[in-house]
């Protein structure tokens, strides 16, 4: 039986805590929400999170000299005023004792800031070349369109997974198209009826660290988080009709492309939905 390393066990729990406004992670205490106020003078950042009928507020102070990494790899100091109200951010902090007027008070000292997108579907929109304002809803019970051929757009970050899916589409069209309809892969999401998106990591995951384990032969291996979405268009928005967060072995993917579809569950899910749309 595989022995999961302690570090891996901690990382595997990240997904379940990623969307909570307050969480404990391997990177420290974290808080996620929308910015409601900031102050360059006091370096305070006020964040508010809404959970159904419950509202919680976090107040912390950004450490002096905090720097952000730019796209070109350089770093510069972040001004508190650049964190504007309405932004979704996640902060990591330590609670410290501070003297104020002869009295000790607790202060949350922020040592890291993650800038998040509008919601947890930022990466999905980017993969489909959609504007950040495009609404996204989850509709798991939605059936695939009955159009034939059904036009499919593939946005697959890992080339081995994409090659595997292209191969599966070819097999489906040869063996099942006459009974359940065919698939046509298109190069532009604007031309598609459905889109299959697979990328490494997840929007709301605190850290995309590998999950390490020891296999039966005693070799140390690692799994990386990956997210899969099957989407369709609805008016001016996007509907997610299937989504899955899983863990994949880059080493295994490169050695055996045919095992990728089964590991992620894409092949099985696509077959089920293609056959289901033929039922009345």
N, C-alpha and C positions, 0 to 999 in steps of 0.2 A: 504493500500500500504506500502511495506517495506520501512523503513527509513534507508538509508545508512549513516553510521557515516563518519565524515570528514576524519578521519585517513584512513578508508577503501577506500574512493574515491581516496586519494592520491596514495595508494598502487596499486590500479587497473590500474593506468596510467603507472606504472613502465615498463610493458612489451613493450609499444609503444616507450619508450625512451631508452630501455636497449642497443640497438645497435648503437645509435648515439654516435659519438666520444666525444661530449661535452653534458652534461645533468645536469639538476637540479633535485635532489632527496631528499627524506626525510632524507637521511644521509648526505646531503650537495652537493656541486658542485662536479661533477665527470668528468673524461676524460678517454676514452678507446682507445687503439691503440697498435701498436707494438713498442717495445723499440728499439731506434736506437743508443743511447749512454748513458753512465753513468760515474760518477766520484766519487771515494771514498773521494777525497780531498775536493771538493765543495759540495758533497752529491746531486749533480744535477742528474735528470733523464729526458732524452729527449724521448718523445713519438711522433710517427707520425701515422696519420690515413689517409686512402685513401677512398674517396667517389666519384666514377666514375672518372671524370677528375680533381677533386679537391683534393688537398693535404693540410692537416693542421698539424701544429707541436705544441706540448705542452712542456714547460720546467718548472719543479718544483723542489723544494728542500725537500728531505725527512727529517722529524723531527728527532732531536737527540734522541737516545735511543729507536727508534721504534722497537717493538718486534713482532715476528710472532708466531702463535700457532702451535705446532707440533702435529703429529697424536696421540702421547701418552698423549696429554693434557698439556705438559710442554710448556714453552715459552723461546725464546732466541732472542737476538738482531739480526736484519737483517743487513747484510753488503750490501752497495749499489752495490758493485761489483758482488754480487750474482744475481742481476737483469741483466741478460745478453742480448745483442742485439738479436732481433728476437722474444723475448718473447711477448705474448699478455697479457697485464695487464690492470687493471682499477684502477685509483688512485682517492682518495677523497682529496680535498684540500681547504684551505682558503687563500684568497688574503690578504696579510698584507703589511704595509708600513715599509720600512727598510732604515736606514741611511747608505749611502755609499759615503765617501769622502765629507761629508757635504751636500749631496743632498739626498732627499727622493725618493726611487724607490719602485715599487710594486713587491712583491715576492709571488709566489704561494707556500705555505707551505703544503706539503703532510703529512696527518696524518693517512692514511690507504692505503694499497696496496692489491688488489685482483689479484691473479694469475689465468689467464684464460687458457683454452686449445687452441689447434691449431685453432679452429673455434667454432661456436655455437653448434657443434654436439659431444662434448667431452663425455657427459653423455650417449648419444646414443651408441657411440662406446664401452664404458665400459660395458653397459648393454648387448651387443652382443659379448663381449670378442674379440673385434677387435683392431688391432694395431692403434695408433694415426695417422699413415701415410695413413691409408685406406681412399681413396677419397669418399666423400659423395655428392650426387647431389639430387636436388628436381625434381621429374618428376610426377607431380600430374595427368597427363593424362594417365600415364602408366596403362595398364590393368593387372589384376592378371594372373599368368600363368594358362594354361588350363589343367595342370597335374591333374590326379585323382587317388588316393586321393591327395589333396593339403596339403602338410606338413607344419604345423604351429608351430612356436616356440613362447612361451609366456614368456616375461620378465616383470613381473608386480610387482612393489615394494609393493603395498598394497595388502595383502593376500585376503581381501574381494573382491576386484576387480578381482583378478585372479580366485577365486572360481566361481564368477559370469560368467566369460568368459568360463570356463571349462563347466559349466552347459549349456551355450548357444550353444557351439559346439555340445554337446550331443543332444540338441533339434534340431539343424539344420540337423544333420545326420539322425535323425529319420523322420523328416518331409519334408526335401527339397533335400536330397542327390540324390534321384532317378532322379530328374529333373535337378538339377544344379551342381551335384558333391559333394563329401564328403570332410571333413576336418579330418586330423590326427595330433594330438598334439604330437610333438617330444621333447625329453629332451635336445637336443643340437642344437644350432643355425647353426652349420655346416651341420646338416642333413635337415634343413628346406628349403622350397621354399619361404616362407614369414615369417616375424617376426612381432609380435605386442608388442610394448614396451610402458609401462606407468610408469612414475616415478613422485615423488613429486618435485615441483619447476621447474626451467628452467635454462639452461646453462648461458644465458646472463642476467637473471633477477638480478637487483641490490640487492634486498632483498626479501627473501621468507616469508615476514610477512603476517599474516592473514588479510583477508578482513572481518571486523565485520559488523553485521547488527542486527536489531531488527525485529523478526518475528511477525506475526499477533497476537500471544498470549502475546507479550510483552517480550519474552525471548531474551536475548542476545546470538547470535550464531556467528560462524566464518567459513569462507571458506579459504581453502589453495590452492595455485596454483599447477596445475599438468599438465604434458605434455604427449601427446599420439602420437606415431609414428607407421605407418604401412610401413614396408620396404620390399624390395626384392633385390636379388643380381643382379649385372650387371658386368660381367667380374671379375676384381679384386677389384671392388668397391661396393658401396651400394647406392641404389636408395630409396628415400623417396617418396612413392606414396600417402601418406596422413599424415597430422600432425595437431595437435590442442593443443592450450594452453587454459586451462579452469580452473574454480574454483570449488572445491569440498568440501563438508561438511564431515569431518571424522566421526562425530556423526551420520549423516544420512546413511553413507556407512555401518557402523556397524549394524544399525538397520534394513536396508532394502537393501540387496545385489541386488535384482532384479531391483532396481531403478538406480543402478550405470551405467549400460550399456546405458540406455537412456540419463542419465545426460551427460556422456562423448561423446555420439554419436557413440560408437564403434559398437554396434549391427546394427544400421541403416546403417552405412557406409560399414560394412562387407557384409551385405545382398545385398546392391546395387551393390557392386563390384563383388560378386559371381554370381549374376544374369546377370550382364553386360557381363561377360566373355563368356557367352553362346551365345551371339548375334553375328552374322556375320557382 
